[in-house]
Amino acid sequence: MNLPQAFLDRMRERLGENFPAFLASYEGSPHRGLRVNTLKISPEEFARRAPFPLGENVGGDAACFYIGEEKPGADPYHFAGLYYLQEPSAMTAGSMANGLNKRRVLDLCAAPGGKTTHLAQAMAGEGVLIANEVNYARAKILSQNVERMGVANCAVVSASPETLAARFPSYFDLVLADAPCSGEGMFRKEENAIPEWSAENVARCAVRQSAILDEAAKMVASSGHLLYSTCTFAEEEDEWQVEEFLKRHPEFSLVEMRKLYPHTFRGEGHFCALLRKQKGEMLCKKFFPVRKNTQAERAFRAFEEDFFRAPLTGTLHTLADGRMYLVPAGMPDLSGASLLRLGVELGAWDGKIFKPAHALAMAFGKNANRKLSLSRDEAKNFLRGEALQKDFPDGWCAVCVEEFPIGLGKCVGGTVKNHLPKGLRLVKGQ
Ligand code: SAM
């Protein structure tokens, strides 16, 4: 691997006698990990069903596993949201958030969603999670992952940290700032990151991180936490960044700092710092302005009665174009940010009938009484967009791999029409 000389010189100076071990780690292949989605299945049950070998747990977390060279991104269980593929050292941030107050959580730099979905698991459907990504194209990928993982208490937005900070002063119990960085911990995994590295880029990243942290700090509530993380080793972006932050923000103190290197941890490397804000005022109390539509709600309730075993909990919100959402309690007013996902999209009312949305199946399909269970092979056909011939009562159904929903179908006279969104289907060769 052709690592930049200036990078190697910096690492030699930083690591001293540990530098040879660090350098030797580049001869190995990257470590790969999988986090079981505990919103949908227990780690024990997943381990019993996993169609590929699972290695040891990562960092002692029962839901996180090392995996081998398989490519499980095209497996029906992945479509069902039973797991998220995540680099093992990146799992540290989520586990550092365990035990913290998480009634109101903001993931400020969230795409593609590894840490958002990890936080969502820790929240177990309680409280409100705002996942923000400033880059709109990346926010769409984040939104898809939130949907696939069946997270019901999350809004996905796209806004700058400044816009959000103006909207949410002293609001969140926990703000995660997984900042864009020089990516020194990505070199083994993505060789393209190597030519992008330069000392100038490290300095540029550090300036941007300071700005992000200053905005993040404004949004942390009294006694709340700020979790800062990067996937780089440069002190300017890690330890020194935190040191400078604490000088600018005496209202914060350091709780814990972790630095993982590829020679000290079976992963690509990560930095995490947990900071706590002292007591102060909580300022922002505006809730999401829910829009009611009695006729649309009546149509949805009729669908719900037929489709689900029990009514869903949450507040219904109907847009002017008929799209309906189930908004979790405590969702704040999000005006000012582009909104990509609000709680769970239930479907759309066209003035006559209610048509369910894919997100409804992914978040609540497990509670449907109209479930069509497929084998793993049949599920692959469905994921390719095929219709199915099945003896099933007419109407909508949650199509499942075994008992885990992967999408919606509509049965008419023994043919189940495929309602999987086109962009989510398996492509040729998968
Ligand atoms: N937390 C994500 C995860 O676990 O999947 C990874 C986040 S990645 C390290 C950093 C993100 O910050 C990128 O998606 C990038 O688009 C976003 N970003 C870039 N510039 C930013 C800025 N100035 N403010 C906030 N976010 C920014």
Boltz pocket constraint, residues with backbone or C-beta under 6 A from the ligand:
constraints:
  - pocket:
      binder: B
      contacts: [[A, 90], [A, 108], [A, 109], [A, 110], [A, 111], [A, 112], [A, 113], [A, 114], [A, 115], [A, 116], [A, 133], [A, 134], [A, 135], [A, 138], [A, 159], [A, 160], [A, 161], [A, 178], [A, 179], [A, 180], [A, 181], [A, 208], [A, 212]]
      max_distance: 6.0
